[in-house]
Amino acid sequence: MWVIRWIFWAFAVLFIIYFAMENADQIVTVNFFKWRSHEMPLWVVMFVSFAVGILAWLVVSIIKILKLQTEVRKVNKENIVMRKELDHLRNIPLDEDSDVIDDIEKDIL
């Protein structure tokens, strides 16, 4: 499996290098609201846009992971409480159960 990953990343890097070389002579200016950049190669703009997208994805992913970890802790605490309750119910003496059952039978009749 690691060989496939290495091959994939090698092709990805080669594609990025090819893209940068093909667009090395393309010069662009970025306008963002009232801000205007200096002239720069297109591949630089594409690379910066990609990096900003990766950072935004990273922040959103970290927030999602933290929320999920909080939910897992909450469920684990509830699980502990329910296990204790179940253990308590399992440890009730049989005599008490038979008295309870007798009381229920009397109420029904």
OpenMM code with the backbone's topology and positions (N, CA, C; nanometers):
from openmm import Vec3, app, unit

residues = "MET TRP VAL ILE ARG TRP ILE PHE TRP ALA PHE ALA VAL LEU PHE ILE ILE TYR PHE ALA MET GLU ASN ALA ASP GLN ILE VAL THR VAL ASN PHE PHE LYS TRP ARG SER HIS GLU MET PRO LEU TRP VAL VAL MET PHE VAL SER PHE ALA VAL GLY ILE LEU ALA TRP LEU VAL VAL SER ILE ILE LYS ILE LEU LYS LEU GLN THR GLU VAL ARG LYS VAL ASN LYS GLU ASN ILE VAL MET ARG LYS GLU LEU ASP HIS LEU ARG ASN ILE PRO LEU ASP GLU ASP SER ASP VAL ILE ASP ASP ILE GLU LYS ASP ILE LEU".split()
positions = [
    Vec3(0.0818, -0.1200, 0.0000),
    Vec3(0.0000, 0.0000, 0.0000),
    Vec3(0.0862, 0.1265, 0.0000),
    Vec3(0.1988, 0.1214, 0.0703),
    Vec3(0.2843, 0.2393, 0.0766),
    Vec3(0.3434, 0.2727, -0.0594),
    Vec3(0.3631, 0.1709, -0.1434),
    Vec3(0.4179, 0.1947, -0.2776),
    Vec3(0.3179, 0.2763, -0.3600),
    Vec3(0.1904, 0.2437, -0.3471),
    Vec3(0.0869, 0.3160, -0.4220),
    Vec3(0.0830, 0.4617, -0.3771),
    Vec3(0.0956, 0.4840, -0.2460),
    Vec3(0.0966, 0.6227, -0.1968),
    Vec3(0.2158, 0.7001, -0.2508),
    Vec3(0.3337, 0.6365, -0.2510),
    Vec3(0.4522, 0.7039, -0.3038),
    Vec3(0.4358, 0.7370, -0.4522),
    Vec3(0.3804, 0.6434, -0.5270),
    Vec3(0.3579, 0.6684, -0.6696),
    Vec3(0.2592, 0.7825, -0.6886),
    Vec3(0.1510, 0.7813, -0.6117),
    Vec3(0.0523, 0.8901, -0.6200),
    Vec3(0.1170, 1.0251, -0.5905),
    Vec3(0.1922, 1.0340, -0.4809),
    Vec3(0.2548, 1.1616, -0.4447),
    Vec3(0.3609, 1.2037, -0.5474),
    Vec3(0.4306, 1.1079, -0.6050),
    Vec3(0.5287, 1.1419, -0.7085),
    Vec3(0.4586, 1.2037, -0.8294),
    Vec3(0.3467, 1.1435, -0.8719),
    Vec3(0.2714, 1.2006, -0.9842),
    Vec3(0.2132, 1.3370, -0.9474),
    Vec3(0.1671, 1.3530, -0.8258),
    Vec3(0.1114, 1.4813, -0.7831),
    Vec3(0.2182, 1.5900, -0.7863),
    Vec3(0.3363, 1.5595, -0.7363),
    Vec3(0.4456, 1.6577, -0.7369),
    Vec3(0.4876, 1.6890, -0.8801),
    Vec3(0.4973, 1.5877, -0.9636),
    Vec3(0.5335, 1.6113, -1.1038),
    Vec3(0.4284, 1.6974, -1.1742),
    Vec3(0.3012, 1.6734, -1.1448),
    Vec3(0.1946, 1.7538, -1.2039),
    Vec3(0.2049, 1.8994, -1.1581),
    Vec3(0.2320, 1.9213, -1.0315),
    Vec3(0.2455, 2.0583, -0.9795),
    Vec3(0.3642, 2.1288, -1.0437),
    Vec3(0.4760, 2.0584, -1.0568),
    Vec3(0.5931, 2.1176, -1.1218),
    Vec3(0.5634, 2.1489, -1.2675),
    Vec3(0.4968, 2.0574, -1.3366),
    Vec3(0.4598, 2.0796, -1.4769),
    Vec3(0.3680, 2.2013, -1.4893),
    Vec3(0.2678, 2.2094, -1.4012),
    Vec3(0.1744, 2.3225, -1.4030),
    Vec3(0.2488, 2.4539, -1.3799),
    Vec3(0.3388, 2.4562, -1.2841),
    Vec3(0.4151, 2.5783, -1.2541),
    Vec3(0.5029, 2.6179, -1.3728),
    Vec3(0.5645, 2.5209, -1.4365),
    Vec3(0.6522, 2.5520, -1.5502),
    Vec3(0.5719, 2.6023, -1.6705),
    Vec3(0.4542, 2.5453, -1.6934),
    Vec3(0.3708, 2.5890, -1.8052),
    Vec3(0.3175, 2.7308, -1.7841),
    Vec3(0.2967, 2.7693, -1.6590),
    Vec3(0.2394, 2.9003, -1.6296),
    Vec3(0.3411, 2.9982, -1.5725),
    Vec3(0.4687, 2.9685, -1.5905),
    Vec3(0.5732, 3.0550, -1.5351),
    Vec3(0.5733, 3.1922, -1.6007),
    Vec3(0.5300, 3.2002, -1.7249),
    Vec3(0.5330, 3.3287, -1.7951),
    Vec3(0.4029, 3.4067, -1.7800),
    Vec3(0.3017, 3.3485, -1.7166),
    Vec3(0.1740, 3.4172, -1.6953),
    Vec3(0.1848, 3.5076, -1.5736),
    Vec3(0.1632, 3.6345, -1.5923),
    Vec3(0.1710, 3.7325, -1.4835),
    Vec3(0.0295, 3.7833, -1.4558),
    Vec3(-0.0095, 3.7849, -1.3280),
    Vec3(-0.1434, 3.8290, -1.2907),
    Vec3(-0.1349, 3.9283, -1.1748),
    Vec3(-0.2424, 4.0036, -1.1600),
    Vec3(-0.2596, 4.0924, -1.0456),
    Vec3(-0.3883, 4.0505, -0.9758),
    Vec3(-0.3809, 4.0347, -0.8440),
    Vec3(-0.4970, 3.9909, -0.7674),
    Vec3(-0.5648, 4.1125, -0.7063),
    Vec3(-0.6964, 4.1230, -0.7310),
    Vec3(-0.7770, 4.2285, -0.6700),
    Vec3(-0.8690, 4.1630, -0.5673),
    Vec3(-0.8627, 4.2107, -0.4439),
    Vec3(-0.9459, 4.1566, -0.3360),
    Vec3(-1.0060, 4.2745, -0.2618),
    Vec3(-1.1369, 4.2949, -0.2826),
    Vec3(-1.2062, 4.4147, -0.2352),
    Vec3(-1.1291, 4.5376, -0.2839),
    Vec3(-1.0728, 4.6173, -0.1950),
    Vec3(-0.9990, 4.7365, -0.2403),
    Vec3(-0.8484, 4.7125, -0.2434),
    Vec3(-0.8055, 4.5958, -0.2006),
    Vec3(-0.6629, 4.5634, -0.1995),
    Vec3(-0.6215, 4.5122, -0.3363),
    Vec3(-0.5043, 4.5548, -0.3809),
    Vec3(-0.4523, 4.5120, -0.5106),
    Vec3(-0.3073, 4.4687, -0.4930),
    Vec3(-0.2755, 4.3494, -0.5402),
    Vec3(-0.1398, 4.2964, -0.5237),
    Vec3(-0.0485, 4.3477, -0.6342),
    Vec3(0.0787, 4.3221, -0.6141),
    Vec3(0.1758, 4.3492, -0.7207),
    Vec3(0.1629, 4.2390, -0.8250),
    Vec3(0.2199, 4.2604, -0.9385),
    Vec3(0.2173, 4.1560, -1.0406),
    Vec3(0.3028, 4.0386, -0.9948),
    Vec3(0.2479, 3.9184, -1.0150),
    Vec3(0.3195, 3.7971, -0.9748),
    Vec3(0.2806, 3.6839, -1.0689),
    Vec3(0.3631, 3.5793, -1.0716),
    Vec3(0.3312, 3.4650, -1.1583),
    Vec3(0.2017, 3.3955, -1.1134),
    Vec3(0.1309, 3.3407, -1.2108),
    Vec3(0.0049, 3.2726, -1.1834),
    Vec3(0.0238, 3.1543, -1.0888),
    Vec3(0.1346, 3.0804, -1.1032),
    Vec3(0.1553, 2.9640, -1.0185),
    Vec3(0.1688, 3.0019, -0.8721),
    Vec3(0.2208, 3.1208, -0.8426),
    Vec3(0.2318, 3.1667, -0.7035),
    Vec3(0.0922, 3.1907, -0.6464),
    Vec3(0.0059, 3.2549, -0.7260),
    Vec3(-0.1317, 3.2799, -0.6811),
    Vec3(-0.2038, 3.1476, -0.6569),
    Vec3(-0.1865, 3.0513, -0.7474),
    Vec3(-0.2506, 2.9208, -0.7312),
    Vec3(-0.1982, 2.8492, -0.6072),
    Vec3(-0.0673, 2.8560, -0.5848),
    Vec3(-0.0086, 2.7895, -0.4694),
    Vec3(-0.0578, 2.8523, -0.3394),
    Vec3(-0.0625, 2.9841, -0.3325),
    Vec3(-0.1097, 3.0529, -0.2116),
    Vec3(-0.2574, 3.0213, -0.1880),
    Vec3(-0.3368, 3.0190, -0.2933),
    Vec3(-0.4787, 2.9847, -0.2791),
    Vec3(-0.4954, 2.8423, -0.2256),
    Vec3(-0.4159, 2.7512, -0.2776),
    Vec3(-0.4205, 2.6127, -0.2306),
    Vec3(-0.3801, 2.6031, -0.0839),
    Vec3(-0.2739, 2.6749, -0.0457),
    Vec3(-0.2266, 2.6722, 0.0930),
    Vec3(-0.3318, 2.7300, 0.1883),
    Vec3(-0.3970, 2.8378, 0.1489),
    Vec3(-0.5022, 2.8968, 0.2319),
    Vec3(-0.6194, 2.7994, 0.2460),
    Vec3(-0.6547, 2.7309, 0.1399),
    Vec3(-0.7615, 2.6308, 0.1459),
    Vec3(-0.7267, 2.5162, 0.2387),
    Vec3(-0.6024, 2.4693, 0.2329),
    Vec3(-0.5584, 2.3618, 0.3217),
    Vec3(-0.5634, 2.4079, 0.4671),
    Vec3(-0.5196, 2.5296, 0.4958),
    Vec3(-0.5239, 2.5811, 0.6332),
    Vec3(-0.6674, 2.5955, 0.6829),
    Vec3(-0.7582, 2.6409, 0.5974),
    Vec3(-0.8989, 2.6529, 0.6366),
    Vec3(-0.9560, 2.5145, 0.6663),
    Vec3(-0.9248, 2.4167, 0.5818),
    Vec3(-0.9697, 2.2794, 0.6052),
    Vec3(-0.9147, 2.2251, 0.7364),
    Vec3(-0.7885, 2.2569, 0.7656),
    Vec3(-0.7260, 2.2105, 0.8889),
    Vec3(-0.7972, 2.2669, 1.0115),
    Vec3(-0.8286, 2.3965, 1.0091),
    Vec3(-0.8974, 2.4595, 1.1223),
    Vec3(-1.0356, 2.3972, 1.1419),
    Vec3(-1.1101, 2.3813, 1.0347),
    Vec3(-1.2440, 2.3217, 1.0446),
    Vec3(-1.2344, 2.1776, 1.0946),
    Vec3(-1.1371, 2.1023, 1.0490),
    Vec3(-1.1200, 1.9638, 1.0924),
    Vec3(-1.0848, 1.9558, 1.2403),
    Vec3(-0.9979, 2.0436, 1.2865),
    Vec3(-0.9604, 2.0439, 1.4285),
    Vec3(-1.0818, 2.0748, 1.5147),
    Vec3(-1.1626, 2.1717, 1.4741),
    Vec3(-1.2842, 2.2049, 1.5496),
    Vec3(-1.3781, 2.0851, 1.5539),
    Vec3(-1.3956, 2.0168, 1.4416),
    Vec3(-1.4835, 1.8994, 1.4361),
    Vec3(-1.4304, 1.7875, 1.5253),
    Vec3(-1.3001, 1.7649, 1.5237),
    Vec3(-1.2402, 1.6608, 1.6077),
    Vec3(-1.2607, 1.6926, 1.7551),
    Vec3(-1.2433, 1.8184, 1.7939),
    Vec3(-1.2635, 1.8562, 1.9336),
    Vec3(-1.4086, 1.8359, 1.9759),
    Vec3(-1.5034, 1.8687, 1.8890),
    Vec3(-1.6447, 1.8457, 1.9205),
    Vec3(-1.6730, 1.6969, 1.9368),
    Vec3(-1.6186, 1.6151, 1.8480),
    Vec3(-1.6405, 1.4714, 1.8566),
    Vec3(-1.5765, 1.4116, 1.9818),
    Vec3(-1.4586, 1.4602, 2.0198),
    Vec3(-1.3948, 1.4116, 2.1418),
    Vec3(-1.4777, 1.4472, 2.2646),
    Vec3(-1.5358, 1.5674, 2.2658),
    Vec3(-1.6220, 1.6071, 2.3763),
    Vec3(-1.7436, 1.5153, 2.3846),
    Vec3(-1.8017, 1.4841, 2.2693),
    Vec3(-1.9178, 1.3951, 2.2663),
    Vec3(-1.8806, 1.2546, 2.3135),
    Vec3(-1.7636, 1.2061, 2.2751),
    Vec3(-1.7189, 1.0731, 2.3178),
    Vec3(-1.7006, 1.0706, 2.4700),
    Vec3(-1.6418, 1.1763, 2.5279),
    Vec3(-1.6260, 1.1817, 2.6733),
    Vec3(-1.7617, 1.1789, 2.7426),
    Vec3(-1.8574, 1.2532, 2.6900),
    Vec3(-1.9914, 1.2573, 2.7486),
    Vec3(-2.0562, 1.1184, 2.7446),
    Vec3(-2.0470, 1.0512, 2.6307),
    Vec3(-2.1061, 0.9186, 2.6166),
    Vec3(-2.0350, 0.8187, 2.7081),
    Vec3(-1.9036, 0.8304, 2.7216),
    Vec3(-1.8305, 0.7407, 2.8114),
    Vec3(-1.8740, 0.7601, 2.9561),
    Vec3(-1.8955, 0.8857, 2.9983),
    Vec3(-1.9429, 0.9116, 3.1349),
    Vec3(-2.0812, 0.8512, 3.1553),
    Vec3(-2.1710, 0.8682, 3.0585),
    Vec3(-2.3036, 0.8078, 3.0680),
    Vec3(-2.2936, 0.6554, 3.0729),
    Vec3(-2.2019, 0.6000, 2.9972),
    Vec3(-2.1813, 0.4550, 2.9955),
    Vec3(-2.1362, 0.4065, 3.1329),
    Vec3(-2.0469, 0.4790, 3.1968),
    Vec3(-2.0000, 0.4408, 3.3300),
    Vec3(-2.1149, 0.4423, 3.4292),
    Vec3(-2.1977, 0.5473, 3.4238),
    Vec3(-2.3124, 0.5566, 3.5149),
    Vec3(-2.4082, 0.4402, 3.4906),
    Vec3(-2.4359, 0.4087, 3.3667),
    Vec3(-2.5284, 0.2992, 3.3360),
    Vec3(-2.4710, 0.1638, 3.3768),
    Vec3(-2.3405, 0.1444, 3.3618),
    Vec3(-2.2789, 0.0185, 3.4056),
    Vec3(-2.2896, 0.0026, 3.5572),
    Vec3(-2.2677, 0.1137, 3.6302),
    Vec3(-2.2814, 0.1078, 3.7759),
    Vec3(-2.4253, 0.0739, 3.8141),
    Vec3(-2.5203, 0.1351, 3.7464),
    Vec3(-2.6611, 0.1068, 3.7739),
    Vec3(-2.6933, -0.0387, 3.7427),
    Vec3(-2.6433, -0.0887, 3.6314),
    Vec3(-2.6666, -0.2280, 3.5949),
    Vec3(-2.6031, -0.3223, 3.6970),
    Vec3(-2.4808, -0.2924, 3.7398),
    Vec3(-2.4163, -0.3751, 3.8420),
    Vec3(-2.4974, -0.3737, 3.9709),
    Vec3(-2.5474, -0.2570, 4.0084),
    Vec3(-2.6305, -0.2465, 4.1282),
    Vec3(-2.7562, -0.3320, 4.1145),
    Vec3(-2.8202, -0.3263, 3.9981),
    Vec3(-2.9414, -0.4055, 3.9768),
    Vec3(-2.9119, -0.5555, 3.9756),
    Vec3(-2.7968, -0.5921, 3.9253),
    Vec3(-2.7597, -0.7338, 3.9226),
    Vec3(-2.7289, -0.7865, 4.0632),
    Vec3(-2.6879, -0.6986, 4.1512),
    Vec3(-2.6492, -0.7401, 4.2859),
    Vec3(-2.7633, -0.7334, 4.3867),
    Vec3(-2.8838, -0.7061, 4.3432),
    Vec3(-2.9981, -0.7061, 4.4342),
    Vec3(-3.0245, -0.8504, 4.4756),
    Vec3(-3.0414, -0.8738, 4.6051),
    Vec3(-3.0663, -1.0116, 4.6508),
    Vec3(-3.1962, -1.0665, 4.5917),
    Vec3(-3.2014, -1.1969, 4.5749),
    Vec3(-3.3180, -1.2613, 4.5153),
    Vec3(-3.4401, -1.2523, 4.6057),
    Vec3(-3.4206, -1.2475, 4.7362),
    Vec3(-3.5335, -1.2389, 4.8284),
    Vec3(-3.6139, -1.1125, 4.8043),
    Vec3(-3.5450, -1.0036, 4.7824),
    Vec3(-3.6161, -0.8790, 4.7564),
    Vec3(-3.6945, -0.8884, 4.6263),
    Vec3(-3.6376, -0.9540, 4.5264),
    Vec3(-3.7061, -0.9681, 4.3981),
    Vec3(-3.8330, -1.0507, 4.4151),
    Vec3(-3.8253, -1.1569, 4.4926),
    Vec3(-3.9430, -1.2410, 4.5104),
    Vec3(-4.0520, -1.1657, 4.5865),
    Vec3(-4.0148, -1.0802, 4.6821),
    Vec3(-4.1132, -0.9986, 4.7531),
    Vec3(-4.1792, -0.8998, 4.6579),
    Vec3(-4.0991, -0.8409, 4.5726),
    Vec3(-4.1525, -0.7451, 4.4758),
    Vec3(-4.2460, -0.8155, 4.3804),
    Vec3(-4.2071, -0.9333, 4.3343),
    Vec3(-4.2918, -1.0101, 4.2415),
    Vec3(-4.4223, -1.0504, 4.3108),
    Vec3(-4.4128, -1.0926, 4.4372),
    Vec3(-4.5344, -1.1283, 4.5120),
    Vec3(-4.6273, -1.0085, 4.5261),
    Vec3(-4.5708, -0.8910, 4.5533),
    Vec3(-4.6519, -0.7697, 4.5662),
    Vec3(-4.7215, -0.7368, 4.4336),
    Vec3(-4.6494, -0.7536, 4.3252),
    Vec3(-4.7066, -0.7253, 4.1932),
    Vec3(-4.8191, -0.8234, 4.1632),
    Vec3(-4.7984, -0.9503, 4.1955),
    Vec3(-4.9021, -1.0510, 4.1717),
    Vec3(-5.0275, -1.0210, 4.2553),
    Vec3(-5.0101, -0.9767, 4.3768),
    Vec3(-5.1242, -0.9422, 4.4621),
    Vec3(-5.2007, -0.8229, 4.4048),
    Vec3(-5.1261, -0.7267, 4.3534),
    Vec3(-5.1907, -0.6083, 4.2947),
    Vec3(-5.2709, -0.6457, 4.1708),
    Vec3(-5.2194, -0.7407, 4.0934),
    Vec3(-5.2863, -0.7816, 3.9706),
    Vec3(-5.4144, -0.8585, 4.0044),
    Vec3(-5.4083, -0.9467, 4.1042),
    Vec3(-5.5246, -1.0292, 4.1409),
    Vec3(-5.6191, -0.9447, 4.2202),
] * unit.nanometer
topology = app.Topology()
chain = topology.addChain("A")
for resn in residues:
    res = topology.addResidue(resn, chain)
    for name in ("N", "CA", "C"):
        topology.addAtom(name, app.Element.getBySymbol(name[0]), res)
